[in-house]
Amino acid sequence: MNGKPNILIICNSFPPAISGVGQYVYNLTKSLKDKYNFKILTSNMSVQSSWTRIACLPTYQKLDGVEIISVRLLPPYLPYLLTYTLAMEAKKYIRSKLVNIVHVHSLGQLHSDASLLFAKKRSLRTVYTIHAWRNVEGPFSRLLLSIYEHSIAPRVLRSADIITVLGKRGQQYVQSILKCKGKKIEVVPNGIDFKRIRSVIEKVRDENFWKNVGIPDNKKILIYYGRLTRMKGLFDLILAFYQVHKLNRDVFLLIIGSGPLMNNLTTLINKLGLGGSCMITSATTYQLFNYLANSHLFVLPSYAEGMPTTILEAMAAEVPVIATNVGDVADIVIHGKTGLIVQPGNVQQLTNSILEILENGKLRRDLIKNGLEVARLHDWSLIAEKVNIIYERLLMK
């Protein structure tokens, strides 16, 4: 080996799959690969051939010098049991004794909990990163989560050497499970590649951009991008936009993403007569920053989040933000200073906030200025160093 410590990272998805956790792991390993040998164990189906999907064999690749092992998920597709095969693959690598630190991601999943307990049995140093919590739908799922929080979660979290969370609310959540204010709970926020985003944004900002993509250039564009799922609050966004559109015809709603609600959202848009003022589309990363750079307002009306990179990216692109008061959003969106905060599910409050930014030029300029500074402080070069300090401290034990 090259003398660098070996870090095994276990996460349920990794690029090119769309996932906040995967992007976090990608940027972390990219930032620290000169100091550590990273091996990423994940369950990214998109890199597997049809034969390996049938055979349920892991696939191997290298991305930016980091080794990635992708494992096929097996039925039953049930909560918690979903990543059983990933947990078993992790056990194999942990037993190899070629690992110095095991870093697991995502609370409430079998691969995270089992891998951490396997590692502790082998006396390995461990880090448990919690990105989001209580991100479930329906009474049955909430019941299962409550049982998990009172039974499995306390044991697993107490076994970790260090627990990292994205913000203050995440810290309070872990403390509520552990029933204590443990010093091993540390805040390491999400990050973005601030310099790269700024360089792209400055190149693609164009006052004639919307005319070139078939949208009238006199419109003020409201943009959302991310997964099209119920937890993202997109029905609320469309209903709020409907109210805004009745008062201001110079607005256009652009929804970028894919997911199970595509047809339902399209049906609602057509039912409300918004077909000419709203569009759902997909985009590459470069196209996305084209859209974002030329938008007037970014809206994220989610019912559950961790610390969304989409908010930080919008701030870096000098686009004001409206977001719901969920997860660790309030750590970066300070109401009236770096963005506007609304309560999840409150369509009227969302409507009023959109109108406020559309009509108040000074407020919009202040939000842009302050948001840009927040984004600058979340550059991955700064965030990765926080994780590096944690790794170094564990390696000294």
Number of C-alpha atoms within 10 A of each C-alpha: 6 7 8 13 17 18 21 22 23 27 24 24 24 25 17 12 14 15 15 22 21 20 19 22 20 17 19 20 22 17 18 16 15 11 13 17 22 23 21 26 27 26 25 24 19 12 19 19 10 10 9 15 17 10 9 15 14 20 18 14 11 11 10 9 14 16 15 21 19 24 29 22 20 14 11 10 11 8 13 17 16 18 25 20 21 27 24 17 19 26 18 12 16 23 13 8 11 12 19 21 22 24 24 26 25 19 21 20 18 21 29 26 24 19 27 31 19 19 25 18 12 12 11 20 21 25 24 26 24 21 24 23 17 17 14 15 12 7 9 10 14 14 12 13 20 13 12 14 19 12 12 12 20 17 15 20 21 14 19 25 16 22 24 23 26 24 23 17 19 23 20 16 15 23 15 13 16 18 11 10 12 14 8 13 21 20 18 18 24 26 26 24 18 21 14 11 17 17 11 15 21 12 10 17 17 12 10 13 18 19 12 9 10 8 18 16 15 13 17 19 23 22 24 24 22 18 19 22 17 15 17 21 19 23 20 20 22 21 18 21 25 20 16 21 18 9 11 14 11 14 21 24 26 21 23 18 19 17 11 11 15 15 11 11 18 15 13 15 21 12 10 11 12 18 14 11 20 22 16 18 11 13 14 9 9 13 12 14 21 22 22 26 25 22 25 20 23 26 25 24 28 22 21 22 22 23 25 22 17 18 24 28 25 26 28 29 27 27 28 28 29 22 24 25 21 20 25 24 22 20 15 21 25 15 16 13 16 25 27 23 23 21 16 21 17 14 21 16 15 28 21 15 20 21 18 14 21 18 11 10 11 10 18 23 15 16 25 24 18 19 28 22 14 18 23 19 15 22 19 22 18 15 19 23 15 15 18 16 11 15 21 11 10 17 13 6 6
